[in-house]
Amino acid sequence: MKAVILDLPQKVIDERHRLGQDRWDEVWEGVYHLVPPPDEEHQVVSDSLFGTLWSYVLRHKLGVIRSNKAIRDMRHPDQDYRIPEWILLQTGRESLLKKCGWYVDEGPDAALEVVSPGDEPDEKIPFYEKMGLRELIRVERDSRRVQVLRLVAGRLTPVSPNADGWVYCEALRAFFRTDVSAAKPALRVLLELDRTEHAF
């Protein structure tokens, strides 16, 4: 169920914060979005990718990956931010991570959005474009359908798959595709620099 709450009382926001329920909440141009915690299958996709790519990125000095970091618009820092599953900042851009900060003020090099039923990933795209997010990896929780969108002339544009169905994320030096050959769809990841393949 979707709901937009106007003029949410500060005491409700404070209570959600006190209870740790606001970890995924976002503010879209001043409108507070109460986001439920991800379910188990959503976390399987997000955490599996995070674990595999985190060590890969470190091993090859590609940058840093951080989970639950908000991307915020500095013109309205408390009134306009989104929280993808995780972000990648390539080597040389680590200074965007603020000490004790929960946010970055510029578009990361890559971000992941896992899409569960009822989520609003497409509505986030204009914000990500405005912030200069370079690549967005979008994975549907149930079907494992994957897209990589790359910023081209200010628009996040789907990357075309190669002849084998793989889509390439430049920032991560990794390929992604959906495998529907088994009973349950799987997300496959091919790490270019390791030459290893993983499935979730």
C-alpha positions as CSV (number, residue, x, y, z in Angstrom):
1,M,0.0,0.0,0.0
2,K,1.3,3.4,-0.9
3,A,0.7,6.5,1.2
4,V,1.9,10.1,1.1
5,I,1.7,11.8,4.4
6,L,1.7,15.6,4.4
7,D,2.9,17.4,7.5
8,L,4.0,14.3,9.4
9,P,4.4,15.3,13.0
10,Q,8.0,15.7,14.2
11,K,7.2,13.5,17.2
12,V,6.4,10.6,14.8
13,I,9.7,11.1,12.9
14,D,11.6,11.3,16.3
15,E,9.9,8.1,17.5
16,R,10.7,6.2,14.3
17,H,14.3,7.4,14.7
18,R,14.4,6.3,18.4
19,L,13.2,2.9,17.6
20,G,15.5,2.5,14.6
21,Q,12.5,2.3,12.2
22,D,13.7,5.1,9.9
23,R,16.8,3.5,8.5
24,W,15.3,3.3,5.0
25,D,13.0,6.4,5.2
26,E,13.5,9.0,2.5
27,V,12.4,12.6,1.9
28,W,11.4,13.5,-1.6
29,E,11.3,17.2,-2.2
30,G,9.9,17.7,1.3
31,V,7.6,14.7,1.3
32,Y,8.5,12.1,3.9
33,H,8.4,8.5,2.5
34,L,8.0,5.8,5.2
35,V,9.8,2.8,3.8
36,P,9.2,-0.7,5.4
37,P,12.3,-2.8,6.1
38,P,13.3,-5.1,3.3
39,D,12.1,-8.6,3.5
40,E,14.4,-11.7,3.5
41,E,14.5,-12.2,-0.3
42,H,15.2,-8.5,-0.9
43,Q,18.1,-8.7,1.6
44,V,19.4,-11.9,-0.1
45,V,19.8,-10.0,-3.4
46,S,21.2,-6.9,-1.8
47,D,23.6,-8.5,0.7
48,S,24.8,-11.2,-1.8
49,L,25.8,-8.5,-4.3
50,F,27.3,-6.3,-1.5
51,G,29.4,-9.2,-0.1
52,T,30.7,-10.3,-3.5
53,L,31.4,-6.9,-4.9
54,W,32.8,-5.4,-1.7
55,S,35.8,-7.7,-1.6
56,Y,36.2,-7.5,-5.4
57,V,36.3,-3.7,-5.3
58,L,38.8,-3.7,-2.4
59,R,41.0,-6.3,-4.0
60,H,41.4,-4.4,-7.2
61,K,41.4,-0.9,-5.6
62,L,38.4,0.2,-7.6
63,G,37.1,2.4,-4.8
64,V,34.8,1.9,-1.8
65,I,31.3,0.4,-1.4
66,R,29.0,1.6,1.4
67,S,25.5,0.4,2.3
68,N,22.6,2.6,3.4
69,K,24.2,5.9,2.4
70,A,21.8,8.6,1.4
71,I,22.4,10.7,-1.7
72,R,21.2,14.1,-0.8
73,D,20.6,17.4,-2.7
74,M,22.8,20.0,-0.9
75,R,20.4,22.7,-1.9
76,H,17.8,21.1,0.4
77,P,19.8,18.6,2.5
78,D,17.1,17.6,5.0
79,Q,14.3,17.8,2.5
80,D,15.5,15.9,-0.6
81,Y,17.4,12.6,-0.3
82,R,17.2,8.9,-1.4
83,I,18.8,5.8,0.0
84,P,19.8,3.1,-2.4
85,E,20.9,-0.4,-1.1
86,W,24.5,0.6,-1.5
87,I,26.7,3.0,-3.4
88,L,30.2,2.8,-5.1
89,L,32.6,5.7,-5.1
90,Q,35.6,5.0,-7.4
91,T,39.2,5.5,-6.3
92,G,39.9,9.2,-5.9
93,R,36.3,10.1,-4.8
94,E,36.4,8.6,-1.3
95,S,36.5,12.1,0.2
96,L,32.7,12.3,-0.5
97,L,32.2,10.0,2.5
98,K,31.8,12.3,5.4
99,K,33.2,11.3,8.8
100,C,30.2,10.0,10.8
101,G,28.0,11.1,7.9
102,W,25.1,9.1,6.5
103,Y,25.1,10.7,3.1
104,V,27.0,11.8,0.0
105,D,26.3,15.2,-1.6
106,E,27.1,14.2,-5.2
107,G,26.1,11.3,-7.4
108,P,28.1,8.1,-6.8
109,D,29.8,6.2,-9.6
110,A,27.3,3.3,-9.1
111,A,24.3,2.5,-6.9
112,L,22.1,-0.6,-6.5
113,E,18.3,-0.6,-6.2
114,V,16.6,-3.9,-5.5
115,V,13.0,-3.6,-6.5
116,S,10.3,-5.3,-4.4
117,P,6.6,-5.1,-5.0
118,G,5.3,-1.6,-4.0
119,D,8.7,0.0,-4.3
120,E,9.1,3.3,-6.3
121,P,12.4,2.9,-8.2
122,D,11.4,4.5,-11.4
123,E,10.2,7.6,-9.5
124,K,13.8,7.9,-8.1
125,I,15.4,8.1,-11.5
126,P,14.9,11.9,-12.1
127,F,16.5,12.6,-8.7
128,Y,19.5,10.3,-9.5
129,E,19.9,12.0,-12.9
130,K,19.9,15.4,-11.2
131,M,22.5,14.3,-8.7
132,G,24.8,12.9,-11.4
133,L,24.6,9.2,-10.5
134,R,26.8,7.6,-13.2
135,E,25.4,4.1,-13.2
136,L,22.3,2.5,-11.6
137,I,22.0,-1.3,-11.2
138,R,18.4,-2.2,-10.9
139,V,17.4,-5.8,-9.9
140,E,13.8,-7.0,-9.5
141,R,13.6,-9.1,-6.3
142,D,11.5,-12.0,-7.6
143,S,12.3,-12.3,-11.3
144,R,16.0,-11.3,-10.8
145,R,15.6,-9.2,-13.9
146,V,18.6,-6.8,-14.1
147,Q,19.2,-3.6,-15.8
148,V,22.2,-1.3,-15.8
149,L,21.4,2.3,-16.6
150,R,24.2,4.7,-17.5
151,L,24.2,8.5,-17.4
152,V,24.4,9.7,-21.0
153,A,23.8,13.4,-21.7
154,G,22.1,13.8,-18.3
155,R,19.8,10.8,-18.6
156,L,20.1,7.4,-17.1
157,T,19.8,5.2,-20.2
158,P,19.5,1.4,-20.2
159,V,22.7,-0.3,-21.3
160,S,22.2,-2.8,-24.1
161,P,23.1,-6.4,-23.4
162,N,25.8,-8.1,-25.4
163,A,25.1,-11.1,-27.6
164,D,25.2,-13.4,-24.5
165,G,22.7,-11.3,-22.6
166,W,25.2,-9.7,-20.2
167,V,25.0,-6.0,-19.3
168,Y,28.2,-4.2,-18.3
169,C,28.7,-1.9,-15.4
170,E,31.8,0.2,-16.2
171,A,32.4,1.5,-12.6
172,L,32.4,-2.0,-11.1
173,R,34.1,-3.7,-14.1
174,A,31.4,-6.4,-13.8
175,F,28.7,-8.0,-16.1
176,F,25.2,-8.9,-15.0
177,R,22.4,-11.0,-16.4
178,T,19.3,-12.9,-15.5
179,D,19.4,-16.7,-15.7
180,V,16.0,-18.4,-16.1
181,S,17.3,-21.8,-17.0
182,A,16.5,-23.3,-13.6
183,A,13.2,-23.6,-11.7
184,K,14.0,-20.3,-9.9
185,P,15.4,-17.3,-11.7
186,A,19.0,-16.3,-10.6
187,L,21.1,-13.2,-11.0
188,R,24.5,-13.9,-12.4
189,V,27.5,-11.7,-12.0
190,L,30.7,-12.0,-13.9
191,L,33.6,-10.2,-12.3
192,E,35.8,-9.0,-15.2
193,L,39.1,-8.7,-13.3
194,D,38.8,-12.0,-11.4
195,R,37.2,-13.9,-14.3
196,T,34.8,-15.5,-11.9
197,E,31.1,-16.0,-12.1
198,H,28.6,-15.9,-9.2
199,A,24.9,-16.6,-9.0
200,F,22.2,-15.5,-6.5
